[in-house]
């Protein structure tokens, strides 16, 4: 468990070290606070995500920007785990496990409004039965359909990993984390709290704050248990607002 959490918050896999000091790793994790504090994007998702988007797209000469933006949209709007859409290396790419361009389908080539991705394997689907995940157009600057189609328009439908850098190397979890942290740092945002799980945590938290039913959040994130509740993080302002709601009630009549 310590190994899993250590990797989740963005540190090196301790088991890869010659003499791992598990006590030291446990203390380091405790010093960071709750392991789910890595959900950097939970409280102000739209503001921070727009900051990412605007910063990246200012670099018009960077051919990797559409891919990175598509990756962030994939992770958030599809509630994906980083391991479900990234590939460690070309040598480790497995077409029966990892996503490719052929796994993404659009409802209409003329006026696309919905995408379907065929997820071949995930943490809760280890036997590779596959699951179809759907995502809709938002008609805003935070539109996953537009982001993914814009990237695919440049990338094409060639076989191999879905998300590739301009040099042909695949997007790995670590390279995604590094790219997002650099952008957040450049924008003056604390970046070390970001990990490969942050957008998934942010998605669950945003859905909860928007009033989504628990069962809907569980379905969107493909959680088989109530573990998803540990991903939902409410910011101090929201938590403090409950005091006023307890006094005033949800309608025009207050309890006092």
Secondary structure, DSSP 8 states (H G I E B T S, - for coil): -HHHHHHHTT---GGGSTT--HHHHHHHHHHT-SGGGG-TTSTTHHHHHHHHHHHHHT-TT-TTHHHHHHHHHHHHHTT--GGGT--S-GGG--TTTS--GGGEEES-SSS--EEEEEE--BTTBTT---EEEEEE--SSSS-HHHHHHHHHHHH-S-SS-SSB-TTS-B--HHHHHHHHHHHHHHTT---TT--TTHHHHHHHHHHHHTT--HHHHHHHTT-SSGGGGGG----HHHHHHHHHHHHH-SSS----
